[in-house]
Amino acid sequence: MPRYFFNVVSPSPGPDNEGFELPDIYAAQTAAVRLCGEMIKEIDGKFWEEPIWRLEVTSHDFRLLFTLTFSAEEHDAPN
């Protein structure tokens, strides 16, 4: 099975040195979405401190396969 690496690029770099063996890129995409959901859930309100958040997924030969990018914007609400 191919190995995929899930690297947090922002807010603070966190390379994935172990990766995960998954059957194909579609399984890697599903795992990436779930991982991002869990990580955003864990950082809770701190998400607003770093308004752009990114996860890059690479193959075993470090080829970039896809990126998930999340951003948040605050807007003035009418009083």
Secondary structure, DSSP 4 states (H G I P E B T S, - for coil): --EEEEEEEESS-B--SS-EE-SSHHHHHHHHHHHHHHHHHHHGGGGGGSSEEEEEEE-TT--EEEEEEEE----PPP-
